[in-house]
Amino acid sequence: MRRERLLTEARELLRQYPDPNGRPPLFGVLIGIKDLFNVDALPTRAGSQLPPKAFSGAESAIAHKIKQAGCLVLGKTVSTEFAYFSPGPTRNPINPNHTPGGSSSGSAAAIALGLCPIALGTQTIASITRPAAYCGVFGFKPSHGRISIDGVFPFAQSVDQVGYFAATLDDMAFAAPYIVEDWQPEPPATPKKILIPNGDYLQQADVSSLENFHRSLDALSAKGLELIFDDLFHDIRQINAQHKSLIAAEFALNHHLLFARYEDLYSEHSKALIDEGRLVSSSELASLRELPLIFRQRIAARMQELSCDLILSPGATSTAPSGLESTGSPLMSLPYTHAGLPTLAIPNGHDSKGLPYSLQLAAAHSEDEFLLDVAQLILSKLS
């Protein structure tokens, strides 16, 4: 069925654009789309047991946008249930006995397997960066608001962010103008100084990941890049807790009607989050919704004070854990997602079991173009 659909769509593309010189920029490029995005003729289930009619609606803005750019939708990629913690059937292509991460599990795995060059995902805590890290691919989460969430089943709108995966940084950069709103290409950039957040935040990573991270820092320093260590996230435990309360409250609101009708189809993970979210009062939620912007402004002020325009940290707290019951810890990505900053996961070697390590680059809000551009320099310094 998929083969026939794709062949039909490919023939229609050729009919529309017979002249190669007039074809759209992503003509014929296959793309995977996470099962949270509405796509015409493809059912949405949000990784759940709920029927597709529960998620019916207009095609998502980003799906329409990439189709207009010439993409062919390979298919829907597996999401954890409602983009939360209950895993789907996807395994890690590097080692099938390990998690691929979540919640954009299928998108990261599809890129790692070479099924398509680009795949869309979403992130509310670490759902792009972590599976990219675990599967050894690139994962780009643009600034909050740079890609429309219209037509994407919500987790927590205050911090939901759309991004995408690619096997190479060149593919990532090539696709950016056709995925990210108002993309403005920049000339090659060099970071002034790179901020390394240490303290309790960094100590959330395991010993092996920290050793890999510090080897990378030594390499970058030896190549002439200036690193500034700072306890940027000194209150990380409080930030973690506030983010969890915010997303739980919005998750509960988003599922209010669906849960009343389909409660027996929800996993225990999702039920527990709804219960937690229901404990947040409307006044408390209003206050929680103000915190991401305040946190973003605090980070921007500190970066300016230290003359830093790039932040560097591990892509995940560890390499992909064994087993498929969990999707791993999201804590390395949480503060960046909370602040809505653009981030990029970069593959960075392997552990003794052959599982990928990753680095996570972040820049100030709306500095997405700078982030992708300067990543080329960081890669060259690490090679």
N, C-alpha and C positions, 0 to 999 in steps of 0.2 A: 504493500500500500504506500509506504514512504517513497519507495523507488518510483512508482508511477506518478505520485504527486510531484516529486522533484523534477522528473523528466517533463511533465506537463508544464510546470512553472518555468523551467529552463527554455522550453520551446516558445513560451509566451514572451519571455525576455528577448529572445532572438527575433521574434516577430516585431516587437516594439522597437528594437534597436538593431536593425540590420547593418548599419554602418558602424564599424568599430570606432571611428573617430567621434561618434556622437553618444557613446555609451556612458552610463553613470559610473562614478569612481569605484564602486565596489561590485561591479557587474559580475554576477555569477559566483560571488564569494559565499561559501557556506558558513552559516552562523548557527550556533546552538543558543537556545533561549530558556532560561530557568523557568520552571513551572510555577512561577508567580505572576508572569506577564501574560495578559490576554493577547492572543494571536488569532486572527481570523482563521477559522476552519480547524484549529487545533484546541482540544479541550484543556481547560485549566483545572487542576485539583489541589494546587498548593502543597504538593507532597503528602496529601492527607487521604483519608478514606471517604471524605465527603463527595457527593456527586458533583459533576462539572456544572450543573445548573446553579449551584450555590455561588459560583464565581463568574457567572455570565456577565458580559458587559462589552463595551466598545473595545476595539483593539488598542493596546497600549500605545502611547505616543512614540516611544522609542522603537517599538516593533515597526510601526508605520514609517518612521524616519529611515531606518536602515533598509527597509524594502524599497523605499524611494531611491536610496543610494545604490540599489542593484543587488542587494543580498538575497540569497535563497535560504529560507529557514530549514536547516537540516532536521530540526525537531525540538521538542521540549526536553530539557535536561533535568535530572532528578534534583529535588530540593528536600531537605529535611522537612518534617511536618510543620507547615505554617512558618517555615524559615527559623524554627526554634531547634530544640535539642534532639528530638526523636529521629534517628537516622533513617534514610532510605536504603535501597539495596546496593548502592554504588560502593565499589571497593577501590582501594588505592592502586593505580596502575603500576606503581613502582614495586609494591609488594601487596598482593591482595589480602594478606592477613592483617593489614593495618588500615586504619580509617583514612579516607580521602579528605577529612575535614568537612565542615559544614558552615553555613547551610547550603552554599552553592556547590554542593558535592559533584553533581554531574557535569557542570560547566568546566570545573577545573580538570576533572578526569578526562573529559572529551578532548581538551587541548593537549593534555599529556599523552593521550593515545593517538593524536594526529587525526582525529575524526573531522575536525574543522579548525580553521585558523583563528577564529574569534568566537567567544561565547559570552553571553550576558549573565550577570549575576546581581545580587543585591547584598547590602551589608547594613546590619543594625547594631552589631557588635564587632564581629570579625569574619563575616561570612564570605568575603572575597579574599582578604589577605591570608587567612589561615588555610583554606584549601589550596590556594596558590602555593603557599609555603610547603605544605605537606606533599603536594603533587609535583613540585619542582618546575612551576611555570610562573609567568609574570601575571600579576593581578593589579589592576589599576582601579582605585576608588576615587573618582574626582570629588571636588568640593561639594558639600551639601548644596543641592539646588542646581548643579550644572547639568544634570540629566533629569528630565521629567519623570516623576513617579506616577503620572496619570495612567490608569489602566494596569497598575501593578498592585496585586493584593497586598494590603498594608500589614506590617508588623507594628511599627510605632512611627507614625509620620514625622514626629519631631526630629528623628534621627535616622530614618530610612534613607539609604543612598544607593543609587544604581551605579554599577561599574562593569568592567569586562576583563576577560582573560585572553592571553595570547602566548604563543610559544616563544616569540622573540620580541625584543624591544622595538625592532624595526616595524614589525606588524602592529604593535601597540600604537606606535607613533603615526603610522600611516592611516590607521582607522580613526584616530582621535577627532579630526575635523568633521567626520560624518556621524559621530556618536555624541560628542560633547557639544553642548550649545555654545554658540558664539566663540568657536575656537580661533585663537589669534596666534599663528606661528611666530616664534621668536628666533633670533639668531643664537648660535651656540653660546652657552652660558657657563660661568665658573662660579661656584659658591664662594661667598666671602669667608664664612666660617661655618663649620658643621657642629650643631649642638647635639651632645650625647646625654640623654636623660639618665641619670644614675639613681642611687638611693633605693628605696623600697620598690619602685616601679621595675627597675632592672632586675632586682633580686627575685622577681616572680618567674624568671626563666631558669631552666635547669642548668647544671654545671656544664654539660656538653655544649649546649647552645651558647652559653656565655663564653666558653673557650673559643668557639668558632667566631663569635662576634668580636672578641678582643684580637684575634688574629687578623681579622679584616681591618680593624681600627689601626693596628700596627702597620699594615700594608698601605693604607691610605695616608697615614702620617708620614711614612717613608717616602711617599710620592709627592709630598709637599702640601697636602691639604691640612688646614688648621682645624683642630678639634677642640671644642670647649665642653667640658664636663660640668653639668649643672643638675641639681635636684629639681628639675622642672615640674615633676609630678609628685611633689613632696606629700601631698594629701591623696595619693592614689587610692587608698582604701575607701576614703569618703567618696571620691569620684566614682569608683566601681559600684558602691552601694546606691548612689543617687541615680546612676544610669540604669541600674537594674530596676529601681522603683519606677522610673519614668517609663521604661519600655513595658513593664508589667501592667501599669495602669492603662496605657494606650492599647496594649494587646487585649486586655479585658473589655475595653470599650468597643474595639473593632470586632470582637467576637460575640458581643452581647446577643444579637439576634440569632446568629448561626449556632451558638452554643445551646441556646434554649431549644433549638429544633433538633440538633444532631449530637447532643452531649455524649451519647453512647459510642460515637465514632471517634472521639478525641482520645489521644494518648494521655497517660498519667502525667507526663512532663507538661503538656499544654494545659491540662486541667489545673495543675499546681500553680502555673504562672497566672492563670485567670483568677484563681483564689487569692493569690498574692496581690494582683492588681486591684481587686475589689476592695482591698483594705486601704487603698490610697484615696483620700477625700478629694473632692473637686478643687478645693482651695490649695491643698498640697500639690496636686497635679499642676495647677496654674503656676505655682512657684517652681516646680521641677522643670517646666517647659522654658523657663527663663535662664536656666543654668548653662545650657550649651553655649549660648552667645556670650555670656559672662566669661565662661572658661576659655572660649576662643579668643576673646579680647585680652585675657590675662596672658595667654601663650604668645600672642602677637607682641604685647608690650615687652615681655621678657626676651623674645628673640631680637627685638629692636635694641633693647638695652645691651645685649651681648654681641650685637652686630652679626647675628647668625641668620641665614636665610634657608637653612636646610636642617632637618632633624633626622638622626639615624638611630635605629634600634633593631633588635632581632625581629624577624617576621613572625615568630611564634615562640611560645615558651619552651618548646621542644620540637624534635622531629615527630613525624606522625606516630601516635601511640598505637600499640598493637590492639587488635580486637575491633569489632564493629558496633559495639554497644554505645560508644561515646564518640563525639566528633572533636574532642580535645579542648584545651583551654583557650578562651578568646582574649585573655587579659593583656597581651602585648598590643593589641589593636584598639582596645576599648577607649583610651583617652583621645585618640585621634578621631574616632568615630563620634564620640561625644561632642567634640569641638567642631565636627564637620570639615576637618582639614583634608586636603588631597593626600593620598598615600599610594605608594607603589611597592609591591612585593617583588624582590629580585632573587632568583635562585643563587645560592652561594655555597656550592660544594655539597658533600655528603658525609654522613656519619659512618661508623665502622660497619653498619648493616646495609649501607648503600642508600639510606633514606636521605632526602634532601634537607639541607639547611636553607635559610632564607634571610635576607635583610629587608628592612622596611624603611623606606624613605618617606618623609613627610615635609610639606612646605606650608607656608601661610595660606589661609583661605583665599581662593581665586587665583592662586599662583600655580595652577595646574600645568600650564604650558612650560613654565620654568622647571617644574618638577620632572616632567618627561624629558625635557632637553638635557638637564644636568645629570640625569640618570645615565646617559651615554658616557659622560666623563667618569662617573663613579665606576661603571663597569670596566672602562679601559684601565683605571688605576688598580683594579682588583685582579686583572688578568696577568 
